[in-house]
Amino acid sequence: MPAPRTVLLTGAAGGLGTLMRGLLPGYGYELRLFDLLPVEGEPDAVVADLADRDAVREAVRGVDAIVHLAGISLEASFDKILKANIEGTYNLYEAAREEGVRRIVFASSNHAVGYTPRPQGDDPLIPVDTPRRPDTFYGLSKCFGEDLAQLYWDKHGVETVSVRIGSCFPEPTSVRMLSVWMSPADGARLFHAALTAEGVGHTVVHGSSANTRLWWDLGSARALGYEPRDDSEPYAEKLIAEQGELDPANPAHARLGGHFVTDPPIWPH
């Protein structure tokens, strides 16, 4: 499809949102920014809660597509996850349906399949249709988001690419991250492909760079036109020297979700 002109970026003040609001305009997008918190240096950003349906609908009105990054990105109580990630995502999809927005890129997560054993030795890469095995209420909310996206495609014709993001940081910070890291530049490439590919319906893709130590299959992402250019391997020697190799006997090392399986970080707000 033609590149959307105006894209609503939710979660624009967050870590990933901050990276993408710096990179996506390079692909020709005009971003409308949305966050619960003020966006530094962006006085025109929409500051509102996803629970505010009127504010969400007003933010959606007139955009060509949505990149949905907003919500709680760590573990929290079910009540908090329910409000921010489940009801909030529903409110956004309803607003998109009402306003005729036909393409959403949804930030899903590796934690939707976090209990999946990581490949070892000659094991095949994890396929994108692997059964969902959430490792937290956070991961569970991403399973809901993927199912919501499927429903809105089947019932209302709203297309979504659900990107199961590994870890998108300027550089990997752990040995595990060497396998699931997505460079910010590759993140922007993947979101651009997800916004412009033809006929996606509801497509689930794995979101990472082309890492030497890759754990999951990038086939469905490449089918959108995604061409990752980065690899975590230049960081491997230093991280392994500092942290040691992964231990298959350690559940936090043996599962895709890492320490979310054993001791998930808690949302501080």
Contacts in CASP RR format, 6 or more apart in sequence:
PFRMAT RR
TARGET T0000
AUTHOR 0000-0000-0000
METHOD contacts of the structure
MODEL  1
MPAPRTVLLTGAAGGLGTLMRGLLPGYGYELRLFDLLPVEGEPDAVVADL
ADRDAVREAVRGVDAIVHLAGISLEASFDKILKANIEGTYNLYEAAREEG
VRRIVFASSNHAVGYTPRPQGDDPLIPVDTPRRPDTFYGLSKCFGEDLAQ
LYWDKHGVETVSVRIGSCFPEPTSVRMLSVWMSPADGARLFHAALTAEGV
GHTVVHGSSANTRLWWDLGSARALGYEPRDDSEPYAEKLIAEQGELDPAN
PAHARLGGHFVTDPPIWPH
1 103 0 8 1.000
1 196 0 8 1.000
1 197 0 8 1.000
1 198 0 8 1.000
1 199 0 8 1.000
2 196 0 8 1.000
3 27 0 8 1.000
3 28 0 8 1.000
3 29 0 8 1.000
3 192 0 8 1.000
3 195 0 8 1.000
3 196 0 8 1.000
4 29 0 8 1.000
4 63 0 8 1.000
4 64 0 8 1.000
4 65 0 8 1.000
4 103 0 8 1.000
4 195 0 8 1.000
4 196 0 8 1.000
5 29 0 8 1.000
5 30 0 8 1.000
5 64 0 8 1.000
6 29 0 8 1.000
6 30 0 8 1.000
6 31 0 8 1.000
6 32 0 8 1.000
6 62 0 8 1.000
6 63 0 8 1.000
6 64 0 8 1.000
6 65 0 8 1.000
7 24 0 8 1.000
7 29 0 8 1.000
7 30 0 8 1.000
7 31 0 8 1.000
7 32 0 8 1.000
7 63 0 8 1.000
7 64 0 8 1.000
7 65 0 8 1.000
7 66 0 8 1.000
7 67 0 8 1.000
7 195 0 8 1.000
8 31 0 8 1.000
8 32 0 8 1.000
8 34 0 8 1.000
8 59 0 8 1.000
8 60 0 8 1.000
8 63 0 8 1.000
8 65 0 8 1.000
8 66 0 8 1.000
8 67 0 8 1.000
9 17 0 8 1.000
9 20 0 8 1.000
9 21 0 8 1.000
9 24 0 8 1.000
9 31 0 8 1.000
9 32 0 8 1.000
9 33 0 8 1.000
9 34 0 8 1.000
9 66 0 8 1.000
9 67 0 8 1.000
9 69 0 8 1.000
10 34 0 8 1.000
10 35 0 8 1.000
10 50 0 8 1.000
10 59 0 8 1.000
10 66 0 8 1.000
10 67 0 8 1.000
10 68 0 8 1.000
10 69 0 8 1.000
10 70 0 8 1.000
10 71 0 8 1.000
10 92 0 8 1.000
11 17 0 8 1.000
11 34 0 8 1.000
11 35 0 8 1.000
11 36 0 8 1.000
11 69 0 8 1.000
11 70 0 8 1.000
11 71 0 8 1.000
12 18 0 8 1.000
12 21 0 8 1.000
12 31 0 8 1.000
12 33 0 8 1.000
12 34 0 8 1.000
12 35 0 8 1.000
12 39 0 8 1.000
12 42 0 8 1.000
12 45 0 8 1.000
12 69 0 8 1.000
13 33 0 8 1.000
13 35 0 8 1.000
13 36 0 8 1.000
13 37 0 8 1.000
13 38 0 8 1.000
13 39 0 8 1.000
13 40 0 8 1.000
13 45 0 8 1.000
14 35 0 8 1.000
14 69 0 8 1.000
16 69 0 8 1.000
16 73 0 8 1.000
16 107 0 8 1.000
16 165 0 8 1.000
16 168 0 8 1.000
17 69 0 8 1.000
19 168 0 8 1.000
19 170 0 8 1.000
19 184 0 8 1.000
19 187 0 8 1.000
19 188 0 8 1.000
20 67 0 8 1.000
20 69 0 8 1.000
20 184 0 8 1.000
20 187 0 8 1.000
20 188 0 8 1.000
20 191 0 8 1.000
21 31 0 8 1.000
21 33 0 8 1.000
21 39 0 8 1.000
21 42 0 8 1.000
23 184 0 8 1.000
23 185 0 8 1.000
23 187 0 8 1.000
23 188 0 8 1.000
24 31 0 8 1.000
24 67 0 8 1.000
24 188 0 8 1.000
24 191 0 8 1.000
24 192 0 8 1.000
25 31 0 8 1.000
26 188 0 8 1.000
27 188 0 8 1.000
27 192 0 8 1.000
29 195 0 8 1.000
32 46 0 8 1.000
32 59 0 8 1.000
32 63 0 8 1.000
33 39 0 8 1.000
33 42 0 8 1.000
33 44 0 8 1.000
33 45 0 8 1.000
33 46 0 8 1.000
34 45 0 8 1.000
34 46 0 8 1.000
34 48 0 8 1.000
34 59 0 8 1.000
34 70 0 8 1.000
35 45 0 8 1.000
35 46 0 8 1.000
35 47 0 8 1.000
35 70 0 8 1.000
36 47 0 8 1.000
36 48 0 8 1.000
36 49 0 8 1.000
36 50 0 8 1.000
36 70 0 8 1.000
37 47 0 8 1.000
38 45 0 8 1.000
38 47 0 8 1.000
39 45 0 8 1.000
39 47 0 8 1.000
46 55 0 8 1.000
46 58 0 8 1.000
46 59 0 8 1.000
48 55 0 8 1.000
48 56 0 8 1.000
48 59 0 8 1.000
49 55 0 8 1.000
50 56 0 8 1.000
50 70 0 8 1.000
50 71 0 8 1.000
50 84 0 8 1.000
50 87 0 8 1.000
50 88 0 8 1.000
50 89 0 8 1.000
50 91 0 8 1.000
50 92 0 8 1.000
51 83 0 8 1.000
51 87 0 8 1.000
51 88 0 8 1.000
51 91 0 8 1.000
53 91 0 8 1.000
53 94 0 8 1.000
53 95 0 8 1.000
56 88 0 8 1.000
56 91 0 8 1.000
56 92 0 8 1.000
56 95 0 8 1.000
57 95 0 8 1.000
57 98 0 8 1.000
57 99 0 8 1.000
59 95 0 8 1.000
60 66 0 8 1.000
60 92 0 8 1.000
60 95 0 8 1.000
60 96 0 8 1.000
60 98 0 8 1.000
60 99 0 8 1.000
60 101 0 8 1.000
61 99 0 8 1.000
62 99 0 8 1.000
62 101 0 8 1.000
63 99 0 8 1.000
63 101 0 8 1.000
64 101 0 8 1.000
64 103 0 8 1.000
65 101 0 8 1.000
65 102 0 8 1.000
65 103 0 8 1.000
65 104 0 8 1.000
65 105 0 8 1.000
65 195 0 8 1.000
66 92 0 8 1.000
66 96 0 8 1.000
66 101 0 8 1.000
66 103 0 8 1.000
66 104 0 8 1.000
66 105 0 8 1.000
67 104 0 8 1.000
67 105 0 8 1.000
67 107 0 8 1.000
67 191 0 8 1.000
67 195 0 8 1.000
68 89 0 8 1.000
68 92 0 8 1.000
68 104 0 8 1.000
68 105 0 8 1.000
68 106 0 8 1.000
68 107 0 8 1.000
69 107 0 8 1.000
70 84 0 8 1.000
70 88 0 8 1.000
70 92 0 8 1.000
71 84 0 8 1.000
71 85 0 8 1.000
71 88 0 8 1.000
72 80 0 8 1.000
72 81 0 8 1.000
72 84 0 8 1.000
72 85 0 8 1.000
72 138 0 8 1.000
72 141 0 8 1.000
72 267 0 8 1.000
73 138 0 8 1.000
73 267 0 8 1.000
74 138 0 8 1.000
74 264 0 8 1.000
74 265 0 8 1.000
74 266 0 8 1.000
74 267 0 8 1.000
74 268 0 8 1.000
75 136 0 8 1.000
75 137 0 8 1.000
75 138 0 8 1.000
75 260 0 8 1.000
75 264 0 8 1.000
75 265 0 8 1.000
75 266 0 8 1.000
75 267 0 8 1.000
76 84 0 8 1.000
76 137 0 8 1.000
76 138 0 8 1.000
76 266 0 8 1.000
76 267 0 8 1.000
77 137 0 8 1.000
78 137 0 8 1.000
80 267 0 8 1.000
81 137 0 8 1.000
81 138 0 8 1.000
81 140 0 8 1.000
81 141 0 8 1.000
82 141 0 8 1.000
85 138 0 8 1.000
85 141 0 8 1.000
85 142 0 8 1.000
85 144 0 8 1.000
86 141 0 8 1.000
86 144 0 8 1.000
86 145 0 8 1.000
89 106 0 8 1.000
89 141 0 8 1.000
89 144 0 8 1.000
89 145 0 8 1.000
89 148 0 8 1.000
90 148 0 8 1.000
92 104 0 8 1.000
93 104 0 8 1.000
93 148 0 8 1.000
93 149 0 8 1.000
93 152 0 8 1.000
93 158 0 8 1.000
95 101 0 8 1.000
96 102 0 8 1.000
96 104 0 8 1.000
96 152 0 8 1.000
96 158 0 8 1.000
97 152 0 8 1.000
97 156 0 8 1.000
97 158 0 8 1.000
100 158 0 8 1.000
101 158 0 8 1.000
102 157 0 8 1.000
102 158 0 8 1.000
102 159 0 8 1.000
103 158 0 8 1.000
103 159 0 8 1.000
103 160 0 8 1.000
103 195 0 8 1.000
103 200 0 8 1.000
104 149 0 8 1.000
104 158 0 8 1.000
104 159 0 8 1.000
104 160 0 8 1.000
104 161 0 8 1.000
105 160 0 8 1.000
105 161 0 8 1.000
105 163 0 8 1.000
105 191 0 8 1.000
105 194 0 8 1.000
105 195 0 8 1.000
106 145 0 8 1.000
106 146 0 8 1.000
106 149 0 8 1.000
106 160 0 8 1.000
106 161 0 8 1.000
106 162 0 8 1.000
106 163 0 8 1.000
107 163 0 8 1.000
107 165 0 8 1.000
108 142 0 8 1.000
108 145 0 8 1.000
108 146 0 8 1.000
108 162 0 8 1.000
108 163 0 8 1.000
108 164 0 8 1.000
108 165 0 8 1.000
108 204 0 8 1.000
109 138 0 8 1.000
109 139 0 8 1.000
109 142 0 8 1.000
109 164 0 8 1.000
109 165 0 8 1.000
109 166 0 8 1.000
110 164 0 8 1.000
110 165 0 8 1.000
110 166 0 8 1.000
110 180 0 8 1.000
110 206 0 8 1.000
110 216 0 8 1.000
110 256 0 8 1.000
110 257 0 8 1.000
111 134 0 8 1.000
111 135 0 8 1.000
111 136 0 8 1.000
111 138 0 8 1.000
111 139 0 8 1.000
111 142 0 8 1.000
111 257 0 8 1.000
111 260 0 8 1.000
112 132 0 8 1.000
112 134 0 8 1.000
112 139 0 8 1.000
112 140 0 8 1.000
112 142 0 8 1.000
112 143 0 8 1.000
112 146 0 8 1.000
112 164 0 8 1.000
113 126 0 8 1.000
113 130 0 8 1.000
113 131 0 8 1.000
113 132 0 8 1.000
113 133 0 8 1.000
113 134 0 8 1.000
113 164 0 8 1.000
113 256 0 8 1.000
113 257 0 8 1.000
114 133 0 8 1.000
114 134 0 8 1.000
114 135 0 8 1.000
114 139 0 8 1.000
114 255 0 8 1.000
114 256 0 8 1.000
114 257 0 8 1.000
114 258 0 8 1.000
114 260 0 8 1.000
114 261 0 8 1.000
115 133 0 8 1.000
115 134 0 8 1.000
115 135 0 8 1.000
115 255 0 8 1.000
115 256 0 8 1.000
115 257 0 8 1.000
115 261 0 8 1.000
116 126 0 8 1.000
116 130 0 8 1.000
116 131 0 8 1.000
116 133 0 8 1.000
116 255 0 8 1.000
116 256 0 8 1.000
116 257 0 8 1.000
117 254 0 8 1.000
117 255 0 8 1.000
117 256 0 8 1.000
118 126 0 8 1.000
118 179 0 8 1.000
118 215 0 8 1.000
118 253 0 8 1.000
118 254 0 8 1.000
118 255 0 8 1.000
118 256 0 8 1.000
119 125 0 8 1.000
119 126 0 8 1.000
119 215 0 8 1.000
120 248 0 8 1.000
125 214 0 8 1.000
125 215 0 8 1.000
125 216 0 8 1.000
125 217 0 8 1.000
126 206 0 8 1.000
126 215 0 8 1.000
126 216 0 8 1.000
126 217 0 8 1.000
126 256 0 8 1.000
127 216 0 8 1.000
127 217 0 8 1.000
128 164 0 8 1.000
128 204 0 8 1.000
128 205 0 8 1.000
128 206 0 8 1.000
128 216 0 8 1.000
128 217 0 8 1.000
128 219 0 8 1.000
128 220 0 8 1.000
129 204 0 8 1.000
132 143 0 8 1.000
132 146 0 8 1.000
134 140 0 8 1.000
134 142 0 8 1.000
134 143 0 8 1.000
135 255 0 8 1.000
135 257 0 8 1.000
135 258 0 8 1.000
135 260 0 8 1.000
135 261 0 8 1.000
135 264 0 8 1.000
136 260 0 8 1.000
136 264 0 8 1.000
138 260 0 8 1.000
138 264 0 8 1.000
139 260 0 8 1.000
142 164 0 8 1.000
145 162 0 8 1.000
146 162 0 8 1.000
146 202 0 8 1.000
146 204 0 8 1.000
149 158 0 8 1.000
149 160 0 8 1.000
149 162 0 8 1.000
149 202 0 8 1.000
150 160 0 8 1.000
150 202 0 8 1.000
152 158 0 8 1.000
152 160 0 8 1.000
153 159 0 8 1.000
153 160 0 8 1.000
153 201 0 8 1.000
153 202 0 8 1.000
154 202 0 8 1.000
157 201 0 8 1.000
159 199 0 8 1.000
159 200 0 8 1.000
159 201 0 8 1.000
159 202 0 8 1.000
160 200 0 8 1.000
160 201 0 8 1.000
160 202 0 8 1.000
160 203 0 8 1.000
161 194 0 8 1.000
161 197 0 8 1.000
161 200 0 8 1.000
161 202 0 8 1.000
161 203 0 8 1.000
161 204 0 8 1.000
161 205 0 8 1.000
161 224 0 8 1.000
162 202 0 8 1.000
162 203 0 8 1.000
162 204 0 8 1.000
162 205 0 8 1.000
163 190 0 8 1.000
163 191 0 8 1.000
163 194 0 8 1.000
163 205 0 8 1.000
163 206 0 8 1.000
163 207 0 8 1.000
163 221 0 8 1.000
164 204 0 8 1.000
164 205 0 8 1.000
164 206 0 8 1.000
164 207 0 8 1.000
164 216 0 8 1.000
165 182 0 8 1.000
165 207 0 8 1.000
165 208 0 8 1.000
166 180 0 8 1.000
166 181 0 8 1.000
166 182 0 8 1.000
166 206 0 8 1.000
166 207 0 8 1.000
166 208 0 8 1.000
167 173 0 8 1.000
167 177 0 8 1.000
167 180 0 8 1.000
167 181 0 8 1.000
167 182 0 8 1.000
168 181 0 8 1.000
168 182 0 8 1.000
168 183 0 8 1.000
168 184 0 8 1.000
168 187 0 8 1.000
169 177 0 8 1.000
169 181 0 8 1.000
169 184 0 8 1.000
170 183 0 8 1.000
170 184 0 8 1.000
171 181 0 8 1.000
171 235 0 8 1.000
172 178 0 8 1.000
172 181 0 8 1.000
172 232 0 8 1.000
172 235 0 8 1.000
172 239 0 8 1.000
173 239 0 8 1.000
174 239 0 8 1.000
174 243 0 8 1.000
175 236 0 8 1.000
175 239 0 8 1.000
175 240 0 8 1.000
175 243 0 8 1.000
175 244 0 8 1.000
175 245 0 8 1.000
175 246 0 8 1.000
176 246 0 8 1.000
176 253 0 8 1.000
176 258 0 8 1.000
177 232 0 8 1.000
177 239 0 8 1.000
178 211 0 8 1.000
178 212 0 8 1.000
178 213 0 8 1.000
178 232 0 8 1.000
178 233 0 8 1.000
178 235 0 8 1.000
178 236 0 8 1.000
178 239 0 8 1.000
179 208 0 8 1.000
179 211 0 8 1.000
179 213 0 8 1.000
179 214 0 8 1.000
179 215 0 8 1.000
179 232 0 8 1.000
180 208 0 8 1.000
180 211 0 8 1.000
180 215 0 8 1.000
180 216 0 8 1.000
180 256 0 8 1.000
181 208 0 8 1.000
181 209 0 8 1.000
181 211 0 8 1.000
181 232 0 8 1.000
182 190 0 8 1.000
182 207 0 8 1.000
182 208 0 8 1.000
182 209 0 8 1.000
182 228 0 8 1.000
183 209 0 8 1.000
183 230 0 8 1.000
185 229 0 8 1.000
185 230 0 8 1.000
186 208 0 8 1.000
186 209 0 8 1.000
186 210 0 8 1.000
186 228 0 8 1.000
186 229 0 8 1.000
186 230 0 8 1.000
187 207 0 8 1.000
189 226 0 8 1.000
189 227 0 8 1.000
189 228 0 8 1.000
189 229 0 8 1.000
190 205 0 8 1.000
190 207 0 8 1.000
190 221 0 8 1.000
190 224 0 8 1.000
190 226 0 8 1.000
190 228 0 8 1.000
193 221 0 8 1.000
193 224 0 8 1.000
193 225 0 8 1.000
193 226 0 8 1.000
194 200 0 8 1.000
194 203 0 8 1.000
194 205 0 8 1.000
194 224 0 8 1.000
194 226 0 8 1.000
197 203 0 8 1.000
197 223 0 8 1.000
197 224 0 8 1.000
197 225 0 8 1.000
200 224 0 8 1.000
203 220 0 8 1.000
203 224 0 8 1.000
204 220 0 8 1.000
205 218 0 8 1.000
205 219 0 8 1.000
205 220 0 8 1.000
205 221 0 8 1.000
205 224 0 8 1.000
205 226 0 8 1.000
206 216 0 8 1.000
206 217 0 8 1.000
206 218 0 8 1.000
206 219 0 8 1.000
206 220 0 8 1.000
206 221 0 8 1.000
207 218 0 8 1.000
207 221 0 8 1.000
208 214 0 8 1.000
208 216 0 8 1.000
208 218 0 8 1.000
208 228 0 8 1.000
209 228 0 8 1.000
209 229 0 8 1.000
209 230 0 8 1.000
209 231 0 8 1.000
209 232 0 8 1.000
210 218 0 8 1.000
210 228 0 8 1.000
210 229 0 8 1.000
210 230 0 8 1.000
210 231 0 8 1.000
211 231 0 8 1.000
211 232 0 8 1.000
211 233 0 8 1.000
212 231 0 8 1.000
212 232 0 8 1.000
212 233 0 8 1.000
212 236 0 8 1.000
213 232 0 8 1.000
213 233 0 8 1.000
213 236 0 8 1.000
215 256 0 8 1.000
216 256 0 8 1.000
218 226 0 8 1.000
218 228 0 8 1.000
221 228 0 8 1.000
246 253 0 8 1.000
247 253 0 8 1.000
248 254 0 8 1.000
251 261 0 8 1.000
251 262 0 8 1.000
252 258 0 8 1.000
252 259 0 8 1.000
252 261 0 8 1.000
252 262 0 8 1.000
252 263 0 8 1.000
255 261 0 8 1.000
259 265 0 8 1.000
END
